[in-house]
Amino acid sequence: MKKFVTALLMCMVAGTAIAQNQQMKALIEDQFQFAREQYKVLAKNVSPTVMPKTYYQQSGKIETSDTKWWCSGFFPGSLLYIYEYTGDTAILSEAKRRLNILEKEKHFTGNHDLGFMMFCSFGNAYRILKDPAYRKTVDTAAASLSTRYRPNAQVIQSWNASKKWGGPVIIDNMMNLELLNWVSDHGGDPRFKAIAIKHANQTLKNHFRNDYSSYHVIDYNLQTGEVVKKQTAQGAADESAWSRGQAWGLYGYLVMFRSTKDKRYLKQAKNIAKFILNHPNLPQDKVPYWDFNAPTIPDPKTNRDASAAAIIASALLELGQYTSKQERTKYVAVAQQMLTSLSTTAYRANLGENGGFLLMHSTGSLPGNSEVDVPLTYADYYYLEALLRYKNWYL
């Protein structure tokens, strides 16, 4: 009898898993077919000489950017993800048009964002299309990013000095290390990866609190490496846990573990994930408020950040690749819940609406009253990436 009950329970568990897989297959298919048509709308709404930035519902206006804006790589990157899934050649043609206007930014050295700009775009283009010209662009971009490295402080300076900060380094910078690692790992200058490791180690040392939450901005004395102050630019307060910053940290240390296999980085990622997933202010649908310590929580009108959810979901799916079965099940389940929530009408737009963007309700910088409760290109990008990762790794 006991064996029969055990066998029955195993069959029930297997049946549940099969049903969940079928549901996720259908969800991913639906979202990519929607994205395929929605991004054709977005492309028509935005001049081919600029990049989409956001859309304001009240005015019905799309805001665009030049190619030097830090988000300029996300639109072509998203188009490439859509092409990768659907094979739609019209989508590919649009991606190539946008890559053509972005290519000149491989020489940009004005801030740390070359990874966002050039690896999310040209990195994906080379991975999918194998065009050596795209590889050359990625190599050049890595060399440009390396000029931001400050050897005395062993960090990549994020922004230039200002009246507020002398040597600011932001947690977002962890995301740009993938560009440096990838080029070194694929036959490029090994110095790039060495820079990435030094930066990751300094960030590990100085950016995190005892609970593994992250500060947004660390201001360094670039001559001595001394930490001058720890503050925020986009969070609720210097000591608060700005949600997207926690997402950048989680994702960034998984990037570092992937390339180096240094277990310190995996441990850090696990601890950041623990902070996020166990936080009492993480909403039931797993789409974070814009800051885990937003002063208006638990007011349901507190702004969410769909971009943070998309980044965290994508990162959790990668974390599941490096962990044991029990841990993997937990991480994948939360990522699935996040993706399911983002795919509902609460966060995902209807076809032809939202200016052509996929997701609604992201928060750029609430303290700066900039891009509040709007669609953002990087929310769409990491949402599509997470959907693809789920399909490729767990179905």
Residue, then its C-alpha position, 0 to 999 in steps of 0.5 A: m500500500k505504501k509503495f502504491v501511495t508513493a507511486l501515485l504521489m510521484c505520478m501526480v507530481a510528474g503530471t503537475a510538472i507536465a501541465q506547468n511546462q505546457q502552460m509556460k510553453a503557451l505563455i512564451e509562445d503568446q508573448f513572443q507572437f505579441a512582441r513580434e507585432q507590437y515591436k513593429v508598431l514601436a518601430k513605425n512610431v519611432s524615426p529610424t534615426v533615433m531609439p525609443k526611450t519611453y511613452y507617456q500615456q497621458s500625452g500619448k507621446i513617445e520619448t526617444s533618445d540619441t544613440k549615446w543614451w545608455c539605453s540605446g542598445f536595448f531596442p535592437g537587442s529586443l528585436l534580435y531576441i524576437y527574431e531569434y524566437t520567431g524567425d521573422t525577417a522583417i524584425l531582423s531587418e529592423a534590428k539591422r537598421r538600428l544597429n547601423i545607427l548605433e555602431k559608431e558608439k563603439h568609441f564612446t567613453g563618456n560613462h560606463d554603459l558600453g555593455f548595455m549599449m553595445f553588448c546587449s545589441f551587437g553581442n546578441a547580433y554576433r551570437i545569432l548571426k555570426d557576422p565578424a563585423y559585429r564581433k569587431t564592434v564588440d571588441t572595440a567597445a570593450a577597449s573603449l570601456s576599459t578606458r574608464y578603469r582607475p587602477n589606483a582605486q581598482v574600479i571602473q568609474s561610472w560617471n564623470a566627477s561632479k559637484k556631488w561625487g568625485g569618483p562615483v561607481i554605481i551598482d549598475n556597473m556590474m552589468n557592463l562587466e559581461l562585455l569585458n569578460w566575453v571579449s577576453d574569453h573569446g580571444g581578446d585582450p586578457r586585461f579586460k577580464a582582469i579589470a572586470i575581476k578587480h572591479a567586481n571584487q571592489t564592489l563586493k567589498n564596498h557596495f553591500r550591507n550586512d544583509y546583502s542589500s546594495y548601496h546605489v552609489i559609492d563615491y571613491n577617492l580615485q587616487t587612494g581607493e578610499v570610500v568617501k561616501k555611500q549614497t543613492a541617486q535613484g533610490a528612496a534614501d541612501e540606506s534604502a534598497w533600491s529595487r533595480g539596484q538589487a537586480w543589477g547586483l544579482y545579475g552582475y555577480l552571476v555574470m562574473f561567476r559564469s566567466t570565472k567560476d569563482k565561488r565567491y561570486l555565486k555565493q554573493a548572488k545567492n545571498i542577494a537573491k535571499f535578500i530579495l525573495n525573503h523581503p517582507n515588502l516583496p509583493q505577492d505577485k513578485v513584481p517589486y515596488w520601486d524601492f524595497n523601503a519606499p516610504t509609502i509601502p504598503d499603500p497599493k498605489t506605491n509605484r512598482d518597477a516591472s523592469a526590476a522584476a524582469i531583470i530578477a527573473s532572468a537572473l534567477l533562471e541563470l542562478g538555477q543553472y548553477t544550483s542544486k535541484q532543491e534550490r533550482t526549483k525555488y529560483v525557477a518557481v519565483a522566476q516563473q511567477m514573475l514572468t506570469s505576473l508580467s504577462t498579465t494585463a496588469y503589466r503587459a500592454n494590449l496590441g497597438e497600445n503603450g506606444g508599442f512597448l511591451l510592459m507597463h509600470s516601470t520606474g526609472s528615477l522616482p526621486g528625479n521625477s523621471e520615467v515614473d510609471v511608464p514603459l522602459t526599453y530595458a524592462d522589455y529587453y530583460y523580459l524577453e531574455a527571461l522568456l527565452r532563458y526559460k524556454n531554452w533551459y527549463l522546457 
